[in-house]
């Protein structure tokens, strides 16, 4: 009647990179879109602190992802 179900392999390395880019890119994009709100209700320094925190977390996330992928390739 129909075709048989096939197993689909998803590369976890690519999933981690795409997930990180989606999350951190989205947070950074929101900080640029709603910059007027942050500057008006808080301060410009709060906005830059928010962006710095996002970039710092992204660097840590991608460094850990690269490190863990490199270790899994060695085994």
C-alpha angles and dihedrals in degrees: 000000000000137000122277119261113259126208112248118212115214116195106230091204092060091044091056093049094047093045092050093047091048095049100040094036090052093049091049092047091052090052089056095043094049097036091122091057093051093045092047100044100031123008141278090255090057089053092052091045089053092050092046091051091051092050092046092050090047092052091050092046095049093043090053091046092052091045094050093045091050091052093048090051092055094058 
